Amino acid sequence: MRSATPPPAPHRVAVLALDGVYPFELGIPSRVFGNADDAQGRPLYEVVVCTVDGRPVRTDAGFSVTVEHGPEALEAADTVVIPPAGPCADATAADPLPGPLAAALGRVRPGTRLVSFCSASFVLAAAGLLDGRPATTHWQVAEQFRREFPRVRLDEDVLFVDDGDILTSAGVAAGVDLCLHLVRRDHGSAVANHVARRCVVPPWRDGGQAQYIERPVP
């Protein structure tokens, strides 16, 4: 008798927590991808959180986060997600890509899908990964981003940009939109809608950042 074909291994997602990370965005991948199951109830994603050195990191909310993985988790990842952290868009930072962070990104395998939330797009841009490519970031730091990285085709009006192997999102809840988009891209609308229902969020938000940008009243 022929043995049953084993189920495919879950898609591996590594979330890279930087010092000063924003807790809300840090939790988005686990909440969204962690609620994606196949028809037999098996998880479609495996989500792990890591830091550049395996040590705890401070959040911007007055507490620290202890993780179970160091940068070695990036080597086995199919998707790497970088949530924003306080220093990401710090105009006073002497080095936009510190050595330990650059070394950690260097461990990512070629072809791995890269995702940034909010101002973490500064990290991808500083690494030269967005040169000549479309991207977005939070509208509040868009002008600074444009000055620092003129080779990136920035669009600050959209909620997220999908450029194949690199995806960037706008601020805060736009990270949820982007993760749902990835579930939809990977496994179809039915799975993404199911995840959205579990998370009590809309499966798709119309419009973009333009509706939130502060503009003078005529």
BALOBA-1460 file (C-alpha; in Angstrom, 3 decimals):
// residues 218
<rec num="1" residu="m" x="0.000" y="0.000" z="0.000"/>
<rec num="2" residu="r" x="1.344" y="3.374" z="-0.994"/>
<rec num="3" residu="s" x="2.119" y="5.711" z="1.924"/>
<rec num="4" residu="a" x="0.316" y="9.038" z="2.098"/>
<rec num="5" residu="t" x="2.149" y="12.071" z="0.772"/>
<rec num="6" residu="p" x="3.356" y="14.161" z="3.709"/>
<rec num="7" residu="p" x="1.939" y="17.683" z="3.886"/>
<rec num="8" residu="p" x="4.195" y="20.488" z="2.685"/>
<rec num="9" residu="a" x="6.258" y="22.194" z="5.350"/>
<rec num="10" residu="p" x="4.849" y="25.512" z="6.574"/>
<rec num="11" residu="h" x="6.216" y="28.668" z="4.984"/>
<rec num="12" residu="r" x="8.906" y="29.979" z="7.354"/>
<rec num="13" residu="v" x="8.600" y="33.623" z="8.412"/>
<rec num="14" residu="a" x="11.341" y="35.285" z="10.445"/>
<rec num="15" residu="v" x="10.486" y="38.593" z="12.123"/>
<rec num="16" residu="l" x="13.573" y="40.689" z="12.817"/>
<rec num="17" residu="a" x="13.058" y="42.771" z="15.961"/>
<rec num="18" residu="l" x="15.374" y="45.779" z="16.137"/>
<rec num="19" residu="d" x="16.206" y="47.752" z="19.270"/>
<rec num="20" residu="g" x="13.399" y="50.227" z="19.933"/>
<rec num="21" residu="v" x="10.858" y="48.103" z="18.037"/>
<rec num="22" residu="y" x="7.189" y="49.131" z="18.008"/>
<rec num="23" residu="p" x="5.267" y="46.353" z="19.810"/>
<rec num="24" residu="f" x="2.062" y="46.566" z="17.760"/>
<rec num="25" residu="e" x="3.837" y="46.058" z="14.451"/>
<rec num="26" residu="l" x="6.091" y="43.383" z="15.957"/>
<rec num="27" residu="g" x="3.029" y="41.266" z="16.724"/>
<rec num="28" residu="i" x="1.301" y="41.602" z="13.351"/>
<rec num="29" residu="p" x="3.028" y="38.701" z="11.517"/>
<rec num="30" residu="s" x="2.311" y="36.214" z="14.314"/>
<rec num="31" residu="r" x="-1.327" y="37.279" z="14.536"/>
<rec num="32" residu="v" x="-2.026" y="37.212" z="10.799"/>
<rec num="33" residu="f" x="0.144" y="34.360" z="9.540"/>
<rec num="34" residu="g" x="-0.494" y="32.376" z="12.720"/>
<rec num="35" residu="n" x="-4.210" y="32.268" z="11.898"/>
<rec num="36" residu="a" x="-3.728" y="30.799" z="8.410"/>
<rec num="37" residu="d" x="-4.573" y="27.085" z="8.226"/>
<rec num="38" residu="d" x="-5.172" y="24.636" z="5.395"/>
<rec num="39" residu="a" x="-8.396" y="22.652" z="4.914"/>
<rec num="40" residu="q" x="-7.211" y="20.075" z="7.473"/>
<rec num="41" residu="g" x="-6.467" y="22.739" z="10.071"/>
<rec num="42" residu="r" x="-2.683" y="22.509" z="9.656"/>
<rec num="43" residu="p" x="-0.704" y="25.757" z="9.954"/>
<rec num="44" residu="l" x="0.421" y="27.245" z="6.655"/>
<rec num="45" residu="y" x="3.114" y="29.408" z="8.222"/>
<rec num="46" residu="e" x="5.720" y="29.050" z="10.933"/>
<rec num="47" residu="v" x="6.579" y="32.422" z="12.500"/>
<rec num="48" residu="v" x="9.676" y="33.017" z="14.625"/>
<rec num="49" residu="v" x="11.022" y="36.252" z="16.104"/>
<rec num="50" residu="c" x="14.732" y="36.965" z="16.139"/>
<rec num="51" residu="t" x="17.191" y="39.785" z="16.817"/>
<rec num="52" residu="v" x="20.533" y="40.639" z="15.231"/>
<rec num="53" residu="d" x="22.410" y="38.992" z="18.117"/>
<rec num="54" residu="g" x="19.834" y="36.817" z="19.884"/>
<rec num="55" residu="r" x="19.655" y="39.179" z="22.848"/>
<rec num="56" residu="p" x="16.543" y="40.967" z="24.171"/>
<rec num="57" residu="v" x="15.614" y="44.292" z="22.608"/>
<rec num="58" residu="r" x="13.889" y="47.340" z="24.057"/>
<rec num="59" residu="t" x="10.559" y="48.416" z="22.680"/>
<rec num="60" residu="d" x="9.432" y="52.026" z="22.378"/>
<rec num="61" residu="a" x="6.681" y="51.299" z="24.922"/>
<rec num="62" residu="g" x="8.703" y="50.970" z="28.125"/>
<rec num="63" residu="f" x="9.353" y="47.219" z="28.167"/>
<rec num="64" residu="s" x="11.790" y="44.776" z="26.599"/>
<rec num="65" residu="v" x="11.227" y="41.681" z="24.478"/>
<rec num="66" residu="t" x="13.143" y="38.429" z="24.952"/>
<rec num="67" residu="v" x="13.383" y="36.317" z="21.799"/>
<rec num="68" residu="e" x="14.235" y="32.677" z="21.203"/>
<rec num="69" residu="h" x="16.343" y="33.137" z="18.065"/>
<rec num="70" residu="g" x="19.350" y="35.026" z="16.800"/>
<rec num="71" residu="p" x="20.267" y="35.939" z="13.216"/>
<rec num="72" residu="e" x="20.597" y="32.273" z="12.261"/>
<rec num="73" residu="a" x="16.791" y="32.245" z="11.924"/>
<rec num="74" residu="l" x="17.164" y="34.515" z="8.895"/>
<rec num="75" residu="e" x="19.134" y="31.859" z="7.029"/>
<rec num="76" residu="a" x="16.221" y="29.404" z="7.049"/>
<rec num="77" residu="a" x="13.442" y="31.925" z="6.379"/>
<rec num="78" residu="d" x="11.270" y="31.977" z="3.277"/>
<rec num="79" residu="t" x="10.047" y="35.459" z="4.235"/>
<rec num="80" residu="v" x="11.786" y="38.035" z="6.435"/>
<rec num="81" residu="v" x="9.656" y="40.764" z="8.015"/>
<rec num="82" residu="i" x="11.187" y="43.902" z="9.553"/>
<rec num="83" residu="p" x="8.854" y="45.900" z="11.805"/>
<rec num="84" residu="p" x="9.687" y="49.561" z="12.476"/>
<rec num="85" residu="a" x="11.842" y="50.660" z="15.382"/>
<rec num="86" residu="g" x="12.601" y="54.082" z="16.815"/>
<rec num="87" residu="p" x="16.027" y="54.411" z="15.122"/>
<rec num="88" residu="c" x="14.808" y="53.362" z="11.640"/>
<rec num="89" residu="a" x="14.033" y="56.903" z="10.467"/>
<rec num="90" residu="d" x="16.226" y="58.730" z="12.983"/>
<rec num="91" residu="a" x="17.639" y="61.663" z="11.035"/>
<rec num="92" residu="t" x="20.382" y="62.085" z="13.650"/>
<rec num="93" residu="a" x="21.657" y="58.520" z="13.364"/>
<rec num="94" residu="a" x="25.312" y="58.451" z="12.341"/>
<rec num="95" residu="d" x="24.992" y="55.062" z="10.651"/>
<rec num="96" residu="p" x="21.683" y="54.134" z="8.975"/>
<rec num="97" residu="l" x="22.803" y="50.502" z="8.724"/>
<rec num="98" residu="p" x="24.855" y="49.498" z="11.795"/>
<rec num="99" residu="g" x="27.347" y="46.675" z="11.377"/>
<rec num="100" residu="p" x="25.405" y="44.010" z="13.321"/>
<rec num="101" residu="l" x="22.254" y="44.764" z="11.330"/>
<rec num="102" residu="a" x="24.118" y="44.672" z="8.028"/>
<rec num="103" residu="a" x="25.695" y="41.357" z="9.046"/>
<rec num="104" residu="a" x="22.288" y="39.930" z="9.966"/>
<rec num="105" residu="l" x="20.783" y="40.959" z="6.623"/>
<rec num="106" residu="g" x="23.774" y="39.384" z="4.922"/>
<rec num="107" residu="r" x="22.629" y="36.015" z="6.253"/>
<rec num="108" residu="v" x="19.352" y="36.167" z="4.312"/>
<rec num="109" residu="r" x="19.342" y="33.669" z="1.449"/>
<rec num="110" residu="p" x="19.040" y="34.972" z="-2.125"/>
<rec num="111" residu="g" x="15.431" y="34.833" z="-3.269"/>
<rec num="112" residu="t" x="14.003" y="35.213" z="0.231"/>
<rec num="113" residu="r" x="10.945" y="37.468" z="0.306"/>
<rec num="114" residu="l" x="11.625" y="40.704" z="2.192"/>
<rec num="115" residu="v" x="8.901" y="42.731" z="3.900"/>
<rec num="116" residu="s" x="9.087" y="46.034" z="5.778"/>
<rec num="117" residu="f" x="6.430" y="47.793" z="7.815"/>
<rec num="118" residu="c" x="6.280" y="51.562" z="8.135"/>
<rec num="119" residu="s" x="9.677" y="53.261" z="8.579"/>
<rec num="120" residu="a" x="11.533" y="49.925" z="8.433"/>
<rec num="121" residu="s" x="11.690" y="50.675" z="4.713"/>
<rec num="122" residu="f" x="14.650" y="52.874" z="5.697"/>
<rec num="123" residu="v" x="16.534" y="49.688" z="6.595"/>
<rec num="124" residu="l" x="15.927" y="48.085" z="3.209"/>
<rec num="125" residu="a" x="16.787" y="51.332" z="1.427"/>
<rec num="126" residu="a" x="19.989" y="51.829" z="3.419"/>
<rec num="127" residu="a" x="21.028" y="48.313" z="2.413"/>
<rec num="128" residu="g" x="20.567" y="49.293" z="-1.246"/>
<rec num="129" residu="l" x="17.771" y="46.783" z="-1.723"/>
<rec num="130" residu="l" x="15.205" y="49.335" z="-2.925"/>
<rec num="131" residu="d" x="17.336" y="51.174" z="-5.490"/>
<rec num="132" residu="g" x="15.327" y="51.620" z="-8.683"/>
<rec num="133" residu="r" x="12.316" y="49.879" z="-7.177"/>
<rec num="134" residu="p" x="8.872" y="51.080" z="-6.055"/>
<rec num="135" residu="a" x="8.280" y="51.317" z="-2.312"/>
<rec num="136" residu="t" x="6.269" y="53.109" z="0.322"/>
<rec num="137" residu="t" x="6.688" y="54.204" z="3.934"/>
<rec num="138" residu="h" x="4.754" y="56.163" z="6.522"/>
<rec num="139" residu="w" x="3.610" y="59.475" z="5.024"/>
<rec num="140" residu="q" x="5.099" y="61.442" z="7.937"/>
<rec num="141" residu="v" x="8.657" y="60.428" z="7.007"/>
<rec num="142" residu="a" x="8.153" y="60.342" z="3.242"/>
<rec num="143" residu="e" x="9.988" y="63.590" z="2.509"/>
<rec num="144" residu="q" x="12.959" y="62.534" z="4.605"/>
<rec num="145" residu="f" x="12.991" y="59.162" z="2.877"/>
<rec num="146" residu="r" x="12.936" y="60.832" z="-0.526"/>
<rec num="147" residu="r" x="15.883" y="63.071" z="0.402"/>
<rec num="148" residu="e" x="17.980" y="60.215" z="1.756"/>
<rec num="149" residu="f" x="17.149" y="57.659" z="-0.925"/>
<rec num="150" residu="p" x="16.451" y="59.478" z="-4.203"/>
<rec num="151" residu="r" x="16.970" y="56.304" z="-6.240"/>
<rec num="152" residu="v" x="13.894" y="54.666" z="-4.708"/>
<rec num="153" residu="r" x="10.576" y="55.196" z="-6.516"/>
<rec num="154" residu="l" x="8.619" y="56.239" z="-3.442"/>
<rec num="155" residu="d" x="4.821" y="56.365" z="-3.383"/>
<rec num="156" residu="e" x="3.570" y="57.690" z="-0.037"/>
<rec num="157" residu="d" x="-0.115" y="57.534" z="-1.002"/>
<rec num="158" residu="v" x="-0.595" y="53.745" z="-1.001"/>
<rec num="159" residu="l" x="-1.069" y="51.331" z="1.893"/>
<rec num="160" residu="f" x="1.527" y="48.896" z="0.574"/>
<rec num="161" residu="v" x="3.650" y="48.105" z="-2.472"/>
<rec num="162" residu="d" x="4.166" y="44.587" z="-3.797"/>
<rec num="163" residu="d" x="7.240" y="44.419" z="-6.004"/>
<rec num="164" residu="g" x="7.493" y="40.655" z="-6.103"/>
<rec num="165" residu="d" x="10.268" y="39.620" z="-3.743"/>
<rec num="166" residu="i" x="10.278" y="42.918" z="-1.806"/>
<rec num="167" residu="l" x="7.158" y="44.400" z="-0.235"/>
<rec num="168" residu="t" x="6.815" y="47.578" z="1.813"/>
<rec num="169" residu="s" x="3.884" y="48.974" z="3.750"/>
<rec num="170" residu="a" x="2.758" y="52.261" z="5.215"/>
<rec num="171" residu="g" x="2.375" y="52.872" z="8.921"/>
<rec num="172" residu="v" x="0.863" y="50.804" z="11.720"/>
<rec num="173" residu="a" x="-2.290" y="48.939" z="10.556"/>
<rec num="174" residu="a" x="-1.073" y="48.891" z="6.945"/>
<rec num="175" residu="g" x="1.153" y="46.042" z="8.109"/>
<rec num="176" residu="v" x="-2.029" y="44.028" z="8.640"/>
<rec num="177" residu="d" x="-3.155" y="44.876" z="5.101"/>
<rec num="178" residu="l" x="0.175" y="43.731" z="3.706"/>
<rec num="179" residu="c" x="0.221" y="40.440" z="5.619"/>
<rec num="180" residu="l" x="-3.334" y="39.650" z="4.496"/>
<rec num="181" residu="h" x="-2.250" y="40.439" z="0.945"/>
<rec num="182" residu="l" x="0.593" y="37.933" z="1.290"/>
<rec num="183" residu="v" x="-1.768" y="35.246" z="2.579"/>
<rec num="184" residu="r" x="-4.063" y="35.997" z="-0.358"/>
<rec num="185" residu="r" x="-1.133" y="35.827" z="-2.779"/>
<rec num="186" residu="d" x="0.166" y="32.583" z="-1.284"/>
<rec num="187" residu="h" x="-3.069" y="30.697" z="-0.648"/>
<rec num="188" residu="g" x="-5.994" y="32.540" z="-2.236"/>
<rec num="189" residu="s" x="-8.838" y="34.777" z="-1.125"/>
<rec num="190" residu="a" x="-10.751" y="32.148" z="0.849"/>
<rec num="191" residu="v" x="-7.855" y="31.592" z="3.268"/>
<rec num="192" residu="a" x="-7.140" y="35.329" z="3.533"/>
<rec num="193" residu="n" x="-10.805" y="36.073" z="4.238"/>
<rec num="194" residu="h" x="-10.853" y="33.393" z="6.928"/>
<rec num="195" residu="v" x="-7.778" y="34.939" z="8.562"/>
<rec num="196" residu="a" x="-9.367" y="38.395" z="8.401"/>
<rec num="197" residu="r" x="-12.499" y="37.096" z="10.128"/>
<rec num="198" residu="r" x="-10.420" y="35.531" z="12.886"/>
<rec num="199" residu="c" x="-8.548" y="38.789" z="13.396"/>
<rec num="200" residu="v" x="-11.779" y="40.846" z="13.125"/>
<rec num="201" residu="v" x="-10.345" y="43.108" z="10.416"/>
<rec num="202" residu="p" x="-11.517" y="43.867" z="6.873"/>
<rec num="203" residu="p" x="-10.014" y="41.460" z="4.324"/>
<rec num="204" residu="w" x="-9.284" y="44.394" z="2.033"/>
<rec num="205" residu="r" x="-9.174" y="48.138" z="2.669"/>
<rec num="206" residu="d" x="-9.896" y="50.473" z="-0.201"/>
<rec num="207" residu="g" x="-8.015" y="53.738" z="-0.622"/>
<rec num="208" residu="g" x="-4.539" y="54.624" z="0.555"/>
<rec num="209" residu="q" x="-2.571" y="56.863" z="2.856"/>
<rec num="210" residu="a" x="-3.814" y="60.009" z="1.128"/>
<rec num="211" residu="q" x="-6.990" y="59.892" z="3.212"/>
<rec num="212" residu="y" x="-4.917" y="60.194" z="6.402"/>
<rec num="213" residu="i" x="-2.340" y="62.794" z="5.350"/>
<rec num="214" residu="e" x="-2.774" y="66.181" z="6.968"/>
<rec num="215" residu="r" x="-3.701" y="68.723" z="4.316"/>
<rec num="216" residu="p" x="-4.786" y="72.365" z="4.591"/>
<rec num="217" residu="v" x="-8.536" y="72.885" z="4.464"/>
<rec num="218" residu="p" x="-9.402" y="74.989" z="1.366"/>
